Amino acid sequence: MLDSTATQIRHDWHVDEVLALYALPFNDLLFTAQTVHRAHFNPNEVQISSLLSIKTGACSEDCGYCPQSARYDSGVKSEALMPIDEVLNAAKLAQSQGATRFCMGAAWRKPKDSDIERVVKMVQGVKALGMETCVTLGMLTDTQTARLKEGGLDYYNHNIDTSEDYYSEVITTRTYQDRLDTLERVRESGINVCCGGIVGMGENAVDRAKLLVQLANMPKHPESVPINMLVQVEGTPLMGTDKLDPLLFVRTIAVAKIMMPKSRVRLSAGRNSMSDEMQALCFFAGANSIFYGDKLLTTDNPMTNHDLALFERLGLTSAGSSHHIDAH
């Protein structure tokens, strides 16, 4: 078990320490994670984000998990950047269903400056509704990052996906350092960072530990840490990968919470295949943010009503809401 320093914010984690956390008896690990979680958050509140794909498919990257790559025949239809009124209508719907943050994802390797101007208008429109804003657009230049900050963007999502060692097994069209450079630009500009990874891609235990070390040893922890379970999509190279033990996923949530106590650890991709009981364990382990809505970019996500019914069963409320969400 950890000592009373468990809730201290650290940036000097070592892989061996993380592997030792993973190796704790399950009950001890979850008790520690829940103790850390309670020191910083209301344990019965979950922040709800909704994610919209504002520009789908035809991406030049070769990320092995992604059906939006132009290199794979995954059945994803390429679509241009959405008109702003359609984006705002989707944001209003998400808000009416309890979402407090609206995230917009575009399948670009790196956006053009003209693309950024259109996205800034979307950000400003969503903010005018009273929602937090997040975008994920690929690699950014200094000028583009500054423009997004000036436009009022709250969060930028840019996942590092896995450990640096395993990264080239999954992606070859951009380097690990490219990702870190974009994250550094976002952080220096004053935009909040949303950064996590994907487990279940065939990585080993050390890779999972190194992913979390990379995140926790950043000069400032990401405010949001999405932990994704690989969603296997027909036509992508990672289709057929051995599935991760669900309890190992729960352990990953718990270890992330212990290492980054003040970050919101988000249950992201893969929830569609998780049982209610597995998700409940994840919430106990310190997950206190979810993506909800019927789709997560291009893969299915649990239906909104099902999520609200689960919240009701667990006595969870939406962060920013003082009452239980009505699931009816």
N, C-alpha and C positions, 0 to 999 in steps of 0.2 A: 504493500500500500504506500501511497505517497504521504509525506509529512505535511505539516501545517503550511508549508510554503507552496502547496499545490496551486493556490490561486494567484501566485505571482506571475507577472507577464515576463516571459523570457524570450530571448532571441539567440540562444546559444545551445540549442538542442543537438544531441549527437545521435547517430543512427542506433547505436547499441541501447541507449536509453529508450528509444521509441520501440524497438523490438521487445524490450523488457516490459513495456506497457502492454503491448499486444499479447504477451505471454501470460499476463496476470489471469487468475481465475476469473471467469466471466462476471460473476457477481461482484467481485472486488473492483474490477475495471469499471463496471457500470455505476457502482456506488460512488467511486471516486469522481467519475465524470459528472454525475448528477450533483455531487457536492460542489464541484467547481462551477457548474452551470448555475446553481442557486445563489452563488455568491455574486453573480453579475446580472442575472435575468430573472424575471418572473417565470417559474418553471411550467406554468400552465398557459403561457401565451406563445403563439406561433405567428410569425410575420408572413403574410401572403403576398406573393409576387405572381404576376401573370406575364407570360412571354408570347410575343407575336413575331412571326417571321415576316419582316417587311420587304425582304428581297430574297427569293428562294432559288437555290440550285445554281448550276453553271459555274461553280467555284473552281478555280484553277489549282487549288491545293490537293494533296493526295492523302489527307488524314484517313487512316484505315478504318475508322469507325463511322465516317460521315457519309450519309446518303446524298448529300448536296454536292459532292465532288463531281465535276464534269467527267472524271475518269472512270466512273463506275456506272453500270446499268442497274440502278436501284429503283427505277420507276418513279423517281421524283421529277415532277414537271418544273421546268425552269420558268420563273416569273420575274418580271421587272420590279423595280422599287414601287411600292404601293402608293397610291394617292393619299395625301394627308388626311382628307376627310374620312377615308376608310379606316385609317390608323386610329383616328380620334374616336370613331364609333366603337372600335374594338376596345379602346381604353375605357370608354364610358361603360360598356358592358362588364368589363373586368371589375371596375370600381363598384358597380351595382351588386356584384357577387362577392364583395368583401376584399378584393385586392387593394393594397395600399401602395404597391410599387408596380410600375408598368415597364417591362423590359422589351426592347426592340432589337431583333437580331437580323443582320444582313450577311448573306454568304459572299463576302468579298475577301480576297487575299489582303488587299489594302484599298481603301476607298479613294476616289478622286476628290479634289477640293469642292467641286460642284455637288458631289454626293453629300458631303458634310453639311453644306448649306441647306439642303433639303431635309436632312436629319435634324438639324438645329430647329427648323420650323416645327417638326413633329415634337421634339423635346419641349419647346415652348408651349405648344398646344396641350400636351399632356400635363405639364406643370400647372397650367391655368385651370385644370380640373381639380387641382389640389392633391395630385398624386406625386410620389417620388418617381424619378426617371432613371432608367439604365439602358445603355446600348452596348451591343457587341458588333463591331464592324471590321475586325481584323487589325492589321498593323497600322499604326498612326505616325504621322510626322509631328514635329514640335508645333508647327503652325495649326495643324488640324486639332491637336489636343487643346491648344489654347482657345481655339474657336468654340469647341464643345464646352469648355469651362465658362467662357464668356456667354454662351447660349443658355447657361443654367443647368447643365447636366449634373445629376447627383452621383451616379455610379457608372463606372465603365467595367464591363466584364471581359476578361481575357484569361482563359484558363491555361495552366502550364501542362495539363493533361496527365503527366506521369513523371517518373524520375528522369533526370538528364541521361542516365545510362540506357534506359529503355526507349527513350523518345524516338530514336532513329528507326526502331522497329515498327513504329506506328506512322510516322510522318517524315518525309524526306525533302519536302518543298520549302520548308522554312526551318531555321535552327532554333534550338532551345534559347539561345542568346537573343534571337529576334524577339521572342516572347517576353523575356526579361526586360529588354530595352523598352518595349511598349509599356510594360507595367511601370517602369521607372518614370517614363514621361508622364503617365497618368497621375502617379503619386506626386510628382514634383509640381504638377499643374494645380493640385488641390482638389482634384476629383476623387471621390471615394473609390476604393478598389474592390472589385468582385473577382475573386480568383480561386479556383480549386482544381479538381482533376477528375479523372475517370478511373474506376477500378473494375477489374474483371476483363482486362484486355490481354490476359496471358502473362502479365507481369508477375514477379515473385515477391515474397515478403519484404525483402530488402528494398525493392523498388517502391513499394507502398510506403515504407518508412521514410525513404529519401524524398518522396513527393511531399510528405507532411513536414519534413525538416526544411525543405526549400521554402515552403509557405511560411512556417513559423519563424524562420530565421531572417525573413525580410526585415528591413529597418523598422517597419510598422506592419503589424498584422493586417491582412485584408479584412475590411469591414464585413464582407460576406464571403463565405467559403462554401461553394457548391461542391458536394460530393456526389458524383454521378456513378450509377451502375451502368456498364456498357449495355446499350440496347442493340441487339444484333439485327442487322438489316440485310435481307437477301441482296446479293450483288456487291456487298462491301467485303474487303479482304478479311475483316475480323469475324465474319459470319462463321459459326461453327466452333468458336473459341470455347474452351471448357468453362462452364458457369462457375461463378464465385459462390462459395458457401455463404448463405444469407447471414449467418452469425458472424462471419469474418467482416462482412459489410458493416454490421452493427458495431463491431469492435473498432472499425475505421472511424466511424462517427464519434465514438467515445474518445479515442486517442486524439482526434482533431480538436475536440472540445477541451481536453486537458491541456493541449499544447497552445491553443489560441482561445483563452477563456472569455475574452470580450467580443469575439467574432460571432456573427450569426452563422451557424453551420446549416447549410441548406440541403434538404432532400431534393434532388433534381431529377435528371433522367433516370429511367429504370423503375419509377414508382408503379408503373402499370403492372409490373410482374411481381410486386411486393405484396404480401398478404397484409391485412389490417394489423395482425399481431406483430409482424416484422416492423411495420411503420411505427407502431406503438413503442416497441423497444428502441427504435431510433430516436423518438422524441424523448424517451427516458434517458438515453445516452447523451442528450444535449443538442439534438437537431431542433432548431426553433425557427425555421423558415422553410417554406415549400414553394415550388412553382405549381400553380394549378390552372385548370382550364382543360379543354378537351384535347388540345395538341401541345406538344413541346417542340417548337420549330417544325419538324416533319414527322415525328414519331408520336404514337398515341400516349396519352396521359390519363390518369383516372378522371372520370367524369366529376365535374364540380360538385354535384349533389352528393356523390359518394364521399368526397372529402369532407363536406360539411357534416354529413351524418357521422363520419368517423370522429370528427372534432367533438360532436355532441356526445358520443359514447365515451370519449376520453375526458370530457370536461375541459376541453381546451377552448380558448378564445383567440380571436384574431388580435394581434398586437395593434394598438391604436384604437381598439374597440373595447368598450367597458362592459360589454355584455356577451353572452353566448351567441354564436352565429345561428340564425334560424335555418335549419336544414330542410324545412318543409316548403 
